[in-house]
Each structure stands twice: as C-alpha cells, then as structure tokens.
Amino acid sequence: MSEVGVVRAGQGRAGSFVLITVFLDMVGFGIIIPVMPELIGDVGHVDLASAARIGGWMAAAYSLVQFLSGPLMGNLSDRFGRRPLMLLAVFGLGVDFLIQALAPTLGWLFVGRGLAGLCGASWVIANAFIADVTAPEDRARAFGRMGAAFGLGFVIGPAIGGILGEYGPRVPFYAAAAISLMNFAYGLFVLPETLDAARRRRFDWARANPFGAFRVFRTYSGVLPMCAVMAAYFFFSSVYPATWPFWAKAKFGWSEAMIGVTLAMFGVIMAVFQGGLSGPAVKRFGEFRTVLIGLVSAAIAATGYGLAGGLAFVFVLMVVHGPEGFVHPMLTALMSQRVPENAQGELQGGISAITNIAMLAGTVFFAQVFGLFLSGPMAAPNIAFFIAGGGLFLTLGLFLWVVGHDGGRA
C-alpha cells in the first residue's frame, strides 16, 4: 500500500474509533441516568426533592472538573498527540463507573462524578481527532455524525439502564464499567495517531487553563461571541440532565424502565436529526439558519414539556425537539473554521470549558429550582422547564445579535 493509502486508512480507523467511543461513552452515561434518583435516595437516605438537589450538586461537580480539565486535555493533545489522551480518558471512565457502583456514601458518589468529569474530556480529544482528519468545509457534517453517535448511545443506554435498574440501582454501573473497559482494550489495538510531530506545538500553561483559553480566543475573529451563544444554550438546556428523571417521577410517577424508554426514544430522534439530517440541513440552509432552526425548536420544546399532560404529548414534543441537535455541532463547526489547524485541540478544550461551566451553573440552578418548587406547599415540578424555555428564546435573540455584529460571516 502507498504512503498516502496508509495515511488514509489510519485516518479512517481514527474516525471510526472516535465515533464508537462517543457512542459507547453515551451508552455508559445513559445506562446510569434512570437509576440516579433511587441510588442517591438509597445511599443518602433522602426523599425525592432532596435527591434532586443533591443530584444537581453532583452534576455540578462533574461540570466543574470538565471546565478545569477540558483545556488542559486539549492542549496536551496538541503537544503529545491525540491517542494517549483518548485512551487515558476511556480507561478512567471505566474506573469511575466501578467507584460509583461500590460507593458506600454520598461522598464517594461525588468522587465518582468528579472522575467522570475528568474522563469526560474524551469529547475534547474526539472533536480534535475529527478536525485532524476532516476538511474545514466538511466539519459541520462530521460533527453532526458525532452528535448522531451521541444520540444512538442514548437509544441503547437508558433502555438498558431502565431494565437493569429493576435488579438494583448499582447494577447499571457495573455494566457501564464493563463497556468502557472493553472499549479501552479495543482502542489499544486499533486507534492510530492523527497529529504528526510536524504539526504539534509547544505546551503552554497560560493556554492550558480555561481562562487562558478565553484570552487566546480573542485573537480569532468571531469566536468569543459564538462562545457566549454556546454558553447560554448549554446553561438553559441543562434543565434536562438536572431534572428529567426526577421530574418524570414527580409529575408522572414513571418507573426507571419508563424513564429509560423516554430517553431511548429521544436518542432515536436525535440520531435521526444529527446523523441523517444535519448534512442535508447545512447544504440547504447553511450553518447559520440551521442553528436558528435548532434554537427555535429547543425553546418550544422546553416550554412544551412544562405543559405536557401525558406520555403521548411528551413523545410529540420530542419530535419537535429533534432539531435542537443541530445547535452544538453547527456552532462548533462555525468556530472550528476560524481557528488554525495547529490549535484545534485548544479550541475544543476551550469549548469544553465554556460548555461545562455553563452546565455547572445550569444544573445547580435548575436542580435547586426544581427541588424548591417540588417541596413547597403547592408542588410545581414544571417551573424549571418554563424558565428554560424563556431562556432559550433569549439565546436565540443573542445568536441573531452576534451574527448581526459579525458582518454576517456565519
């Protein structure tokens, strides 16, 4: 085989492994979501409202660690290559699930979530892999495929978690650990390096922390304003990881299996939109209008969940909600096009920092709002969704303002 053929084969293996890793990571995360309310309640001996608040702080711990570690992982991958950082993250995630499966106290659950945040930086490395092997004009479609892998993971993960949760809240964690560790073993044999030595750059601590990343982004036209849009979007959309299983139990009395079914259904819809429709959407509407469509659907869906009266209405809203899956990959693609090739890891690390600090604030905020209104004299589990819907409409306005002040480059 020629040298060019070898390079292309390696790039193909890298792209395939990245998609598989994202898929399996989300299967692992999806498996544990339906049982988190029961596990927190059992370990902490608390009621549902208190478990929701604790769950919010656990999600905040996850996001805080990702905020701090994302730029570090991205910059390390720009210096030492993508492969070692990706394998380390995948292995660490398997260890994290074992810690949570064995956790005797809430403190150990927090330790587990913190380690999960560190290893969740595999998203940063995965996006850098994609940027390495994809031409700038094709990255929107490639990031859309990443989103599809994410969605497919949510098809299988929550469904498995709902079933396994019937045997106890710790069982899904053992399954998630096995999946991650098998993926690590697979990666040892098939994952190539995609950043050759000539394209690596010197490691700089000033650029490897989240605040340093923000300063560096000022040199890339239009990136920081887009970061503001992404931060607002992730803050308000964090209502879902912060409250969904708790809201489902409080409002509808759903079992872990039913919660898993709804999340699986949502995963199917997201996979269809991100994997099957992101490319045609970009081709027909361009990144700018595709983001608009996604933000409008996000705002309508969040408000609609607060008004939902039953399972059928929730499923209808999920279809309306589907185009929201365009938002993250399209914004990522827009920013990726404005950054040099030797700083793609740094960009993805900075994006990770921004999204995770936004989710940190959002999950704490929405979990506390949910717990406050649920435990009051008039239980109102829908308030958090109404706030999120209004905030997403404001995010839509911010995006329009940013594009208007950027000379229409988007």
N, C-alpha and C positions, 0 to 999 in steps of 0.2 A: 504494500500500500504506500502511496506517495506521502510526503510530509504533510501536504495540505489535507489529504484524506484522513491521516491520523488526528490532526487537529480538529477537524470537523467531527470525527467520531467521538473524541473526548468532550467536545462541546455538547454533543447530543446526549452523552451519558450524564454530564453535569446537569443539563436542563431537566432530564428525566428524573434524576435523583432528587433534585430540588422540589419538583412537583410532588413526588412521592413523599418526601419528608414533610412538606406542608400538609399534605393530605393526612398522613399518619399522626402528625402532631395535633391536628384538629380532631381526629378521631379520639386521641387520648384526652384532650381537653373536653370534648363533647361527652365522653363517657361519664365524667365525674359531675357534670352540671346538674342532672336530675336529682342526685343524692346529696348535694351540698346542704340543703336545709335540714335534712334529717341528721346528717353527720355532725353539723355544728350543734344542733339541738341535743344530740346524744352525748357528745364529748363535753359540751359546756353546760348541759342541764338547764337550758333556757327555752322560752317559748318562741313562737314564730316571729313575732315582731322584734324581739331581741336578737334572734338568729339572723334576721335581715340586716340589722345594724352591724353585727359582727362580720357578716359576710361582706358588707361594704368596706370595712376596715381591712379585711383580708385581701380584697381586690385592690385596695389602695396600696397595700404592701407590695403586691405583685407589680403594679404600675410604677411605683417609686423605684424599685430595683431596676426595672426596664429603662426608666428615664435616665438613671445614673449609668447603666451599663451599655445601653444601645450605642452611643457614640464611641465608647471605648472599643467595643467589639468591631464596629465598622472600621475604625482607624487601624486596629490591629490587623484586620483582614486586608487593608490596603498595603500594609507593611510586610506581613508574613504569608499572605495568600488566604484564599477562602476555605480550602479544605480542612486544615487543622481546627479552625474556629467552628466550622459547622459540625464536625464530628464531636468536638467537646460539648457543644450545646445539646446535641441529641442524646449523648450519654448522660449528661447531667439531668436531663428531663426525666429519664427513666429512674434515676436515683431519687429524684424529687417525689415521684408518684409513690415509691416504696415508703419514703418517710411519712407521707400523708396517710398511707394505708395503715401504718403502725402507730400513728400519733396517739399518745395516751392523754394529752391535754390540748387545750386551745393554743397554748404557746407553740407546741410542735406543729400544729396546722399553719401557724403564721410563718414558722421557719420554712416549711414546705412551700408556701406561696412565694416567699422571698426567693428561694432557689429556683422556682418555676419562672419567676420574672427574669432572673439572670439567664437561664437557658432559653427563655422565650425570645432572646435576641437572635435566635436562629433565623427569624424573619428578616433581620437586617442583612445577614450573610446571604440568605436566599435571594433577596432582591438584588444584592450586588452580583451574585452569580448570573442572574438574568441579564443585568446590564452588561456584564462582560461578554455574553455570547449572543446578544441581540442588537441589531442596528437601531439607532435612535428612533427612526420613524416607525419601527415595529414594536416598540416597548409598551405602548398602550395595550396592544393585543396580548403581549406576553404577560404583562401584569394582570390582565384580565383572566388569563389561564391560571395564574397563581390564585386569584380570587375564586375561580371555579374549583380548584383543588381544596381550598378552604371550605367552600360550600359543600362539596362532596363529603369531606370529613365530618361535617355536621349532619349529613344524611345518616351516616352509619353510627357515629359516636353516640349521640344521645339515644338513639334507638337501642343500641347495645346496653348503654348505661341504665336506661329505664328497665330493661329486662333483668340485668344483673343486680340492680338495686333491690329487686324483690327478695334477693338472698342475703341482703345486708348492705349497709351504706359503704362498707370498706371494700367489698368485692370488686367494684368497678376500678378502684385504684390499682389493685394488683393486675388487672387486665391492661390498664393503661401503661403500667410499668413494663410489662412484657412486650407490648407493641413498640415502645420507644427503644428498648434494648435490642430487639431484633432488627430494628431499622439501623441502629448504630453498627451492628455486625455486618449488615448488608453494605452500608456505606464504606466500611473499611476496604472492601474488595472492589467496589465499582466507581467510587467518586474520584474524578480526576481534579487536578488544579486548573483553574481557568485564568489566573492572573500571573503571567510570566514575570520573571525577575526584572526585565527591562521596564515594565510598567508599574513597578512598585515604588512607593515613595517613603521618605523618612518618617518615622513615628514622631509625633509632636504632642506632648501632654496638653499644650494650650488648645489644641484642636480636638483632643480626645475626651473632653468633658462636655456635657450638654450646653453649658453656657458659652464655652469656646466655639462650639459648632454654630451657635446662633451668630456669634461675631463674624465668623468666616463667611457665613451665608450672605452677609451684606455685600460681598464683592460680586455676587451672582445676581444679575438683574431679575427682579420679579419673583425671587424665591421666597424671601421673608413674608411678603403679603400672602402668598399661597399657603405658607405655613400657618398664618393666622386663620385662614379659612379652614384648614385641616384641623387645627386645634379646636375651633368652635364646633365643627362637625363631630369630632370624637367626644367632646365634652357632653353634648346633648344626646348622642346616640349611645352613650354608656348607660343609659337607663335600662337597656336590655340585660347586659351581664350583671348589673347591680340588683335588678328586681325580678326578672322573669320567673324563675321557679318559685320565688316567694309570693309574687303576685298571682301566679296560677293557682297556688294552694289557697291563698286567702280569698280570691274572688270566685273561683270555680270549684275549689275542692279537688283539683286533679291529683291523681296518683303520680308516683315517679314515672311509671310507664307512659302515662298520658303526656306528661311534660316532655318525655323523650320523643314521643310521636310528633308533637308540635314542633320541636326543634329540628327533627329529621325532615319534616315537611318544609320547613323554612330553608334547610340546607339544600333540598332539591331545587327549590325556586331560585335560590342564589346561584347555584351551579349552572342552571339554565341561562340566567341573565349574564353572569360573568363569563362563563365559558363559551356559551353558544351565541350570545347576542352582543357582547362587548365589541368584538371586531366589526360586525356589520353596523353597530351604532356609531362607532368612531368614523367608519368610512362614509356613512350617510350624513351624520350631523357634526362631526368633528368633536374634539375633546371638550371644548367649551360648552356646547349645547348638551352634550352627554352628561356633563356634571350638573347642568341645570335640571335636566330630567330627573337625575338621581336625587337631588336635594328636594325637589318638589314632592316626589314620591315618599321620601323619608319623613317630611313634615306631615303629610296627610296621614301616613300610616301610624305614626306615633300618637297623633291625636285620636285616630280611629280606635286604637287598642283601648284607650280610656273609655270609649263609648260602647265597646263590644259587649254584647249580651250573651254570647254563647260560642261554642266551638266553630260552628259554621261561619259566623261572621269573622272570627279570627282567621280562618283559612282564606276567606276572601281578601282580607286585609293583607295577608302575606303575599298574595299575587300583586296587589298594589304596591307593596313594599319592595318587591323584587328589584326595580331599577336603582334602588339605593346602592346596590352592589357595584355600580359603576363609579361611585364617587371616589373611593380611595385609590383604585388603580389609575383612574384618569388624572387625579391631582398628582399622584406620584410620577406619572409619565410626563406631565407638563413640567414638573420641576427637574426631572432627570434630563430633559432636553436642554436645560440651561446650565448644566454643570459639566466640567471637563471629565474625560474618561478616567483619569487617574484619581478622581475624587468621588467616584460613585459610591464606594463603601462609606466614606464620610457623609455623603448626602443621606444614604439610607440610615446611618446611625443618628443623624440629626432628626430625620423624620420620625424615627422610633422614639427619640427623646420627647419630641413635641407631642406625638400622639399619646404617649404613655403618661406624661404629666397632665394632659387634658383628661385622660381616662381616670387617673388617680383622683383628680378633683371631682370629676363627674360621678364616679362610682360612690365616693364618700357622700357627696351631696344627695344623689338620688336614693341611696340606701337610707340615709337619715330622714329624708322627706317621707319615704315610704313607711319606715318604722314609726315616725311621729304620727302620721295620719291614720295608720292602722291601729295603733294602741290608744287613740283618743276615744272620747265618748261616742263619737259617730265615725265608725270605721270607714275610711275612704281610700281604698287601695289604688284608685285611678289618678290621683293628683299628680304623681310623678310623670305619668305619660302626657298629661295636659301641658305641664311645664316643658317637657322635652319637645313636644310638637311646636309650641310657640318659639322655643329657642332655635329649632331647625329652620323655621321661616326666617328668623333673623340671620341665620347663617347664609341662607340663600341671598338675602339682601347684601350681606358683606361680600360674597363672591362677586355679585354684579358690580359692586363699588370697586373692588380690587381690579377687575378686568377693565372697567372704565378708566381707571387711573394708570393702567399699564399700557395704554395705547392700543388695546385690543389684540395684544400678542397672543392671548390664549385662544 
